[in-house]
Structures are given as structure tokens and as C-alpha cells.
Amino acid sequence: MKVTLYLIALVLIVGFGYWVGRRRAFAVSGGRPAHLHSLPGYHGMFVALWCGLPGVLLAAIWFFVEPHVAEYVLVQNLPAEQLEQEADRLALLIVDVKNIAAGYNVFREVTPELEAAAAAYNRVFEIGRAVMLVVALCASIAGLAIGRRLISPDLRARNRVERVMTVVMIVASTIAIMTTLGIVLSLLFEAMRFFGRVPFFDFLFGLKWNPQTAIREGQVAAEGSFGAVPLFAGTLLITLIAMLVAVPVGLFSAIYLSDYAPKRIRATVKPLLEILAGVPTVVYGFFAALTVAPFVRDAVAAFGLEASSESALAAGAVMGIMIIPFVSSLSDDVMNAVPQSLRDGAYAMGATQSETIKQVVFPAALPGIVGAILLAISRAIGETMIVVMAAGLAANLSANPLEAVTTVTVQIVALLTGDQEFDSAKTLAAFALGITLFAATLCLNVVALHIVRKYREKYE
């Protein structure tokens, strides 16, 4: 609640600072903004930055330091005999005290000493956060006064504001890059631990997936099978079926909406089509499991074939319906971006509308269409819920779409669900699957980027 009040107060102060900066700029210019180096709006933003940045920086520093200070106070309030135990036991005790402070139940006797340490831990957050918010608001008010005094006709407010915004954008992009790098390194580190127990080629080219390993000596299933080929085969099979549904329907829909449909129909049909992208995937999963899968089983039975109650065909078909908007909407936007002059030139040469679309519009829009299809493929590869409900968890190595298969993402979820020991090959296999899927997706992106650049150079 205190943080919410602080954010509201900070927004109000920043808005007030913007208004004060603009008004001060008009005042120092004698009512003639032309005498200012920068527009009054930049002076307002200059004062607003002076209001917002000090408070935000102080709050960010405290929120980073706060957990460490609270844990230090917690440790200081523990009994001396508790501090003398082993590091692992002490760390577990600290976690239990934090859980007590949060109101959770713990599997140990809650002594008055532990309750006192938990109270001290909470007190750091209560008192420290209140003091920090007051100091941050005071810093923002002081920044308002300083920023207002700095305004003058010669102040290069625009340069300073743009310099600050440049730094903010650099920091934001750096955070994005470092986040991506951290994800990759964390996956890679855990995957290397897995490959230290399971040979890399056995994982990459193994034909059997059964990651059930023993958690104690002498238990059944002491040796698991970690061949990932069935998982990637199932992923490719379901993705292929989804693309066979989504790409033709999506492209034909985009062609109709961009070149054939009247404006009134386009304004109605396109939003309705894009509603499919907003439907939760669990709804598609129910639809696939309760409607499509029985229909597929009964339909193929009429031809004397046998289909599993959970089949790749049902999951892929429903997944294709789900990603139609990705192909249709993006392709439609790209085709509408093709200059009308190209169409007019084709018509002037005597080409029909269909010939113009096939030989002019579609080739010119091909880079964007490839990007739309790539996005759809990435969406299909990463889908989990539909596969769980319609295709199952069986890691079968089969190219038959009527059989049950599973995907990489489904197995990652299955391996990391529940209480897991992150020192077993079974759990570490999820990270190996993740980094392998990441590498495969990266290669797919590189190929698609090459295709996009090739045709973009041709038609620009």
C-alpha cells in the first residue's frame, strides 16, 4: 500500500513539475517562446525529470539493498547457538524464519527466539520502507525546486532531455540483452551438468525417452532413457500439421481481405478473425480433447483405420486454427503496405487482378509473409496446453498423425512440475531440452532472416 501511495504521489509531482517547467519557461521568455533555446514543452520535461529521477533512483537503490539489510538484522536476532551450526542448516533456518515472517507454516518448532527474529525481519521492511518513501518524496520535491531554478532562456533543455532519454533507452536495451544472455547462460550451465551425466550424442540421437531415474539406491527405474528424438519428432509433426492448416487459410484470408474484400466486410471480418488470437489456449485444448479428437477417431474409423483418442492430428489441427490470425493479420498488413503504384503499373500492362497478386503483390510482400509464417511456427513450437490435452504425454517415435505423440515443451513442463530435486538427471533434462530447442529456433530464425534479406534487396 505504501508503495502504491508513493507511485501516485510521484506521478502527481512529476506532472506538477512539467506544468511548473512550462509556466516558468513562458515567464522567463517574457511571454515569447521564440526567445527560448528550446520549446516550453522541453523545459517542462526537464523539470519533470528533475522531479522523477532522484526519487526513482533512491527507491530502486533501497529496494535492492532492503532484503540484504533485513536478512542481516534477522541473523543478528538469532540465538548464538543457532549461528554456530553448519552453513546449510543455518541457511535453512533463515528460510524458515522468513516463512514465519510471511505467515507460513514451517516444519520446525517455532520458539520465541524465532518469532522475535521474524518480527525484526518484518520491522526492517515496515520502518525502512516508510523512511525510504519519505526521503524519496523529499528528493523529488528538492529536484522540483532545483529544476525550476535552472530554467533560463539560454537553457538547452531539449539537448539535456534527449541526452537523458538516450541513456534511458540504452539502459533498457542493455537490460533486455543481459536478460536474454542470463537466460541462455542459465540454460547452458544446467544443460552442461546434464551432459556430464548423460552423453550428448545419446541425448541428441537416442530413440527412447523415459526419464524416470531413481532418487535412492536400489530403487526400480534406476537408469532412465534420455533420447530426445521422439520429442523433436513429435514437435515437428504437430507443427507441420498446424502449418498445413494455418498457412493456406491464413494466406488466402489475407489475400481476400487486402485485395478483394469491400471495406465494410474487411472492417468486420478482420477483427472477428483476430479474436481467435485472444482465446486462451486452454479453451483450444478443451475443444481439441472433447470435440476434435473424438471426431478424428470416428472419422478415420469409417475408413477402417484406427486412431488414438489422443492424436497428433487433432492437436495439430486445433493448433493451426489458433495461429491462423498470426499468419492472416500480419500477411494482410504486409500486403497492404505494398505501394499502390506497383498494382497500377501491373494493371496498365494488362494484367488481371489475380495475376497482379501472384506476380507483383505477393513477391513484393514475401519478406513480411515469411516473417509472419516464422512467427506462427515459433508459436506452434512453443505451445503446450493443446498438446497436453489433445496429444498426450507419450513419447512415441512415429510419423503417423493418428497416434499419440508429445512435444519438447510438454516434457519440459512435466519434468519441472511439483517438488523436484535439481541434482538429478531427470530434472536437468528439462534444461537440456530447453537449450536444444533454443538452438533449433535460432537456426530457424537465421534461415528466415536470410530469405527476408534476399528478397527485400530484390524488391526495394
Buried (B, 14 or more C-beta within 10 A) or exposed (E): EEEEEBBEBBEEBBBBBBEBBBBBBBEBBEEEBEEBBBBBBBBBBBBBBBBBBBBBEBBEEBEEEBEEEBBEBBBEBBEEEBEEEEEEEBEBBBEBBBBBBEEEEBEEEEEEBBEBBBEBBBBBBEEBBEEBBEBBBEBBBBBBBEBBEBBBBEBEBBEBBBEBEEEEEEEEEEEEEEEEEEEBEEBBEBBBBBBEEBEBEEBBEBEEBBBEBBEEEEEEEEEBBBBBBBBBBBBBBBBBBBBEBBBEBBBEBBBBBBBEBEEEEBEEBBEEBBEBBEEEBEEBBBBBBEEBBEEBBEEBEEEEEEBBEBBBBBBBBBBBBBBBBBBBBBBBBBBBEBEEEBBEEBBEEEBEEEEBBEEBBBBBBBBBBBBBBBBBBBBBBBBBBBBBBBBBBBBBBBEBBBBBBBBBBBBBBBBBEEEEEEEBBBBBBBBBBBBBBBEBBEEBEEEBBEBBEEBBEEEE
